């Protein structure tokens, strides 16, 4: 049957059917494209999670280093603090040793 032999209604139906098929094809193409994008985003997300986990581990390794002095002045200040505390601690140790010796 040729398009010329069709009535006007049949031609409109054929045209609507063709458009519907093209729309279905475009939707299928778009769905495939979205699935590809979803896989790429999932992979990116997993890699990002892995990177964040690695950064957390490294941050935990670095945190103890923050207590170390960063420059000579900070080191000198820390040394002064220790020099003030050391005699007090040594006094406690001596007292503890004396108390231990007396109890024996």
Secondary structure, DSSP 8 states (H G I E B T S, - for coil): --GGGS-HHHHHHHHHHHHHHHHHHHHHHHHHHHHHHHHHHHHHHHHHHHHHHHHHHHHHHHHGGGGS-SSHHHHHHHHHHHHHHHHHHHHHHHHHHHHHHHH-
